[in-house]
């Protein structure tokens, strides 16, 4: 088995990238479980991991590339998707609300995220902080075939970003197929699919692991925004972020 990881810190756009790649490589997804089957999420596979897969496999992972990372020895390459930590913070906050696991108010969570440079529970899951995650995967890059994709780049030019990813995977991208894959994986299309699956109570789809209540408005797919200010939470949070991340945001130009 040869694995190409779709690796990212959580809330960096990995699910969107999976839909884009699925739509081009395997056909337009009409059911999110199709994406989960073809491009599995390592965190949802359970103890069997990738035992049922053979040949070249695309697989989502949020783990650090440490010796504890399942199947790391089978790595053929990786696509690393990175997102501005400001937007990761916002997305994590919204996600915690969706799950019903937000402890305290928005400012409390944001200040904890800033202090630890990531969500505290994600460190416990083996993802590390945003800084640790970016550093670990980029340090692996010189030894392993890889492609670095910025979420902001993918959002601004999804056809260009998908073309880069497909070329890395050894494809000769067809511009018409790329355009259709992008159109079918727009946020509006994915939201519509999520709402349909939510209404139907589908338990096997990509989205269904992310709900903690019956609130039909609590969606995994939200706005996918970029370049957000943290003053929307409070000026205290914005100031804390600037101070804490000042020395590390130059890692990838953020």
C-alpha positions in Angstrom: 0.0 0.0 0.0 1.2 3.5 -0.9 -0.4 6.3 0.9 -0.6 10.0 -0.1 -1.7 11.9 3.0 -4.0 14.8 2.8 -2.6 16.3 5.9 -3.6 19.4 7.8 -4.2 20.9 11.2 -7.9 20.6 11.9 -10.3 23.2 10.4 -7.9 24.0 7.5 -10.2 22.9 4.6 -9.3 19.2 4.4 -12.9 18.1 3.8 -13.3 20.5 0.9 -10.0 19.2 -0.7 -11.3 15.7 -0.4 -14.5 16.6 -2.2 -12.6 18.4 -5.0 -10.3 15.4 -5.5 -13.1 12.9 -5.4 -15.2 14.9 -7.9 -12.3 14.8 -10.4 -10.8 11.3 -9.8 -14.0 9.3 -9.1 -16.9 11.3 -10.3 -19.2 13.9 -8.8 -20.2 12.9 -5.3 -23.9 12.7 -4.9 -23.5 11.3 -1.4 -20.8 12.3 1.1 -20.3 8.6 2.1 -18.8 8.2 -1.4 -16.0 10.6 -0.4 -15.5 8.8 2.9 -15.1 5.5 1.1 -12.8 6.6 -1.7 -10.7 9.1 0.3 -11.0 7.9 3.8 -10.6 9.9 7.0 -7.9 8.1 9.2 -9.7 9.3 12.3 -12.9 7.5 11.5 -11.5 4.2 10.4 -11.2 2.6 13.8 -8.7 -0.1 14.8 -8.6 -1.6 11.4 -7.2 1.5 9.9 -6.5 1.1 6.2 -6.3 -2.7 6.3 -9.1 -2.9 3.7 -7.3 -0.7 1.2 -4.6 -1.6 -1.3 -2.5 0.1 -3.9 -2.3 3.9 -3.9 -4.6 5.5 -1.3 -5.5 9.1 -0.6 -6.2 9.5 3.1 -7.0 12.4 5.4 -4.9 12.8 8.5 -4.6 15.5 11.3 -1.9 13.6 13.2 1.6 14.8 13.6 4.0 12.8 11.4 5.5 11.1 14.5 6.3 7.4 15.0 2.9 7.0 16.5 1.1 8.1 13.3 -0.7 5.0 12.0 0.6 3.7 8.6 3.3 6.4 8.4 5.7 3.8 7.1 3.5 3.4 4.0 3.8 7.0 3.0 4.5 7.7 -0.6 3.9 11.5 -0.3 1.7 14.1 1.1 -0.3 17.2 0.2 -0.1 19.6 3.1 -3.0 22.1 3.4 -2.2 25.1 5.7 -4.6 27.9 6.8 -4.0 31.2 8.6 -4.3 30.4 12.3 -6.7 33.3 12.8 -9.2 31.6 10.5 -8.5 28.2 12.1 -9.3 29.8 15.5 -12.6 31.1 14.2 -13.5 27.8 12.5 -12.6 25.9 15.6 -14.8 28.1 17.7 -17.8 27.6 15.3 -17.1 23.8 15.2 -17.1 23.5 19.0 -20.5 25.3 19.0 -21.8 22.8 16.5 -20.5 19.9 18.5 -21.9 21.4 21.7 -18.4 21.1 23.4 -17.6 24.8 23.8 -16.5 25.2 27.4 -17.2 28.8 28.5 -17.7 31.7 26.3 -16.1 32.7 22.9 -13.4 34.8 24.5 -12.4 32.1 27.0 -12.0 29.6 24.2 -10.1 32.0 22.0 -7.6 33.0 24.7 -7.0 29.3 25.5 -6.4 28.6 21.8 -4.0 31.5 21.5 -2.1 30.5 24.7 -1.6 26.9 23.5 -1.5 27.9 19.8 -4.2 25.4 19.1 -7.3 23.8 20.7 -6.2 22.1 23.9 -8.1 18.9 23.2 -6.5 18.6 19.7 -3.1 18.3 21.4 -4.5 15.4 23.4 -5.6 13.7 20.2 -2.0 13.8 18.8 -2.4 16.8 16.5 -0.1 19.2 18.5 -0.4 22.9 18.2 -0.8 24.8 14.9 2.9 25.6 15.1 4.0 22.1 15.9 1.9 20.7 13.1 3.2 23.0 10.4 6.8 22.6 11.6 6.6 18.8 11.8 5.1 18.3 8.3 7.3 20.9 6.6 10.4 19.3 8.3 9.4 16.0 6.7 9.1 17.7 3.3 12.7 17.4 2.1 12.6 13.6 2.5 9.2 12.9 1.1 7.5 14.0 -2.1 5.0 16.7 -1.2 2.9 19.6 -2.2 2.2 22.6 0.0 -1.2 24.2 -0.6 -2.4 27.3 1.2 -6.1 27.3 2.0 -6.2 31.0 0.9 -4.7 30.0 -2.5 -7.2 27.2 -2.9 -10.1 29.5 -2.1 -8.9 32.3 -4.4 -8.2 29.9 -7.3 -9.8 26.5 -6.7 -9.2 25.4 -10.2 -5.6 26.3 -10.0 -5.2 24.6 -6.6 -6.9 21.4 -7.7 -4.8 21.3 -10.9 -1.7 21.5 -8.7 -2.9 18.7 -6.5 -3.8 16.5 -9.5 -0.5 17.1 -11.2 1.3 16.1 -8.0 -0.7 12.9 -8.0 0.5 12.1 -11.5 -2.6 13.1 -13.4 -2.8 15.2 -16.6 -5.6 17.5 -15.5 -8.5 18.1 -18.0 -9.5 21.7 -17.5 -13.2 20.9 -18.2 -13.3 18.2 -15.6 -11.4 20.4 -13.2 -14.0 23.2 -13.6 -16.9 20.7 -13.1 -15.2 19.2 -10.0 -14.8 22.7 -8.5 -18.4 23.8 -9.4 -19.8 20.6 -7.7 -17.7 21.2 -4.6 -18.6 24.8 -4.1 -19.6 25.7 -0.6 -23.2 26.2 -1.7 -23.3 22.7 -3.3 -21.7 21.1 -0.2 -24.0 22.9 2.2 -27.0 21.7 0.1 -25.7 18.1 0.3 -25.1 18.4 4.0 -28.6 19.7 4.6 -30.1 17.0 2.6 -28.2 14.3 4.4 -29.0 15.9 7.8 -32.7 16.0 7.0 -32.6 12.4 6.0 -30.7 11.3 9.0 -28.0 9.7 7.0 -25.5 8.2 9.5 -22.7 7.1 7.1 -21.8 10.4 5.4 -18.7 12.6 5.9 -20.7 15.2 7.8 -22.7 13.1 10.2 -19.9 12.6 12.8 -20.0 16.3 13.5 -23.4 16.9 15.2 -24.2 16.9 18.8 -27.8 17.9 18.7 -30.9 17.9 16.4 -30.4 21.6 15.5 -30.8 21.5 11.7 -29.0 24.9 11.5 -25.8 23.6 13.1 -23.8 22.8 10.0 -20.3 21.5 9.5 -20.0 23.5 6.3 -20.1 27.2 7.1 -18.5 30.1 5.4 -14.9 29.1 4.8 -13.8 32.7 5.3 -10.3 34.0 5.1 -8.4 37.0 6.6 -10.8 37.5 9.5 -10.0 39.8 12.4 -10.4 38.5 15.9 -11.9 41.8 17.1 -15.2 40.1 16.2 -14.6 38.2 19.5 -13.0 41.1 21.4 -10.1 43.5 21.1 -8.4 41.6 24.0 -8.4 38.5 21.8 -7.0 40.3 18.8 -4.2 41.9 21.0 -3.4 38.5 22.6 -3.1 36.8 19.2 -0.8 39.5 17.8 1.5 39.1 20.8 1.5 35.4 20.9 1.8 34.6 17.2 4.1 37.5 16.3 7.2 35.3 16.3 5.7 32.4 14.4 3.4 33.8 11.8 6.4 34.3 9.5 6.8 30.5 9.2 4.6 30.5 6.2 4.1 34.2 5.6 1.0 34.7 7.8 
